[in-house]
Amino acid sequence: MARLKGKVAIISGGSGGIGEATARVFLREGARVMLVGRSGDKLGESTARLQSEGEVKHFVAEATDEVATRDAVDATTTAFGGVDILFANAGTEGVAKPLQDLTYEEFSHVLQVNVVGVWLAVKHCVAPMVERGGGSIIATSSIGGLIGFPTLAPYVSSKHAVWGFVKTAALELAASGIRVNAIAPGPIANRMIKSIEMQMSPDDPEAIHDTVEGMIAMKRYGTNDEVANLALFLGSDESSYTTGAIYTADGGFTAA
């Protein structure tokens, strides 16, 4: 069964591990997909890998660039006729440092990408979703939006902010038939977690991996596909009575 038949989806951070995996799942379930990201080369590579799955295009836009974000939404409506699903997934881990060693630029950059970027994507998708009679917005938070983690103050702060934004947006947009939810991935086996491991322990990143893995009830990192499957549920009509919620995909990390 094509669970997203007739739906149009925008995925920011579209060339990243979670973004591309979600695009693949969405395409297989009948959606048409616009990938958005800051690297034209990476977007082109992702688009090429996904072409056989369905109708997919890409648009280059920095998450913090409002004009480019607006243009990406406009390009989607021109190409596909509207917007039904937004997966506001673009994000950065930033630098891993004790908070007193962070520069203003390091802290603010993470907030700009992870918080302002989500707001801009949502802002410009509201009108086309209203025209379609509603839609589903999914924002990528993190288990870092629910708990703290030493040396990741900018990232953790930004992901807490995403969760607060999602709750507020859900209340504002419910009357328009737009659902807004957050996904909170735990450690996922992709580029971002490898970057964090290397920053925290350049000489022995595997030690960080082993330590974190030991904190997970299921004793393993998750996969991009496991996050994508959760995004599929939230993007589909199966979650029609679901809004203002945050869903973990963390193997039980936050259950303790």
Helices and strands as residue ranges (DSSP letters): E 8-12, H 17-28, E 32-37, H 40-50, G 51-53, E 56-60, H 66-80, E 85-88, G 99-101, H 104-111, I 112-116, H 117-131, E 135-140, G 143-145, H 153-173, G 174-176, E 178-185, H 191-200, H 205-214, H 224-235, G 237-239, E 246-249, G 253-255
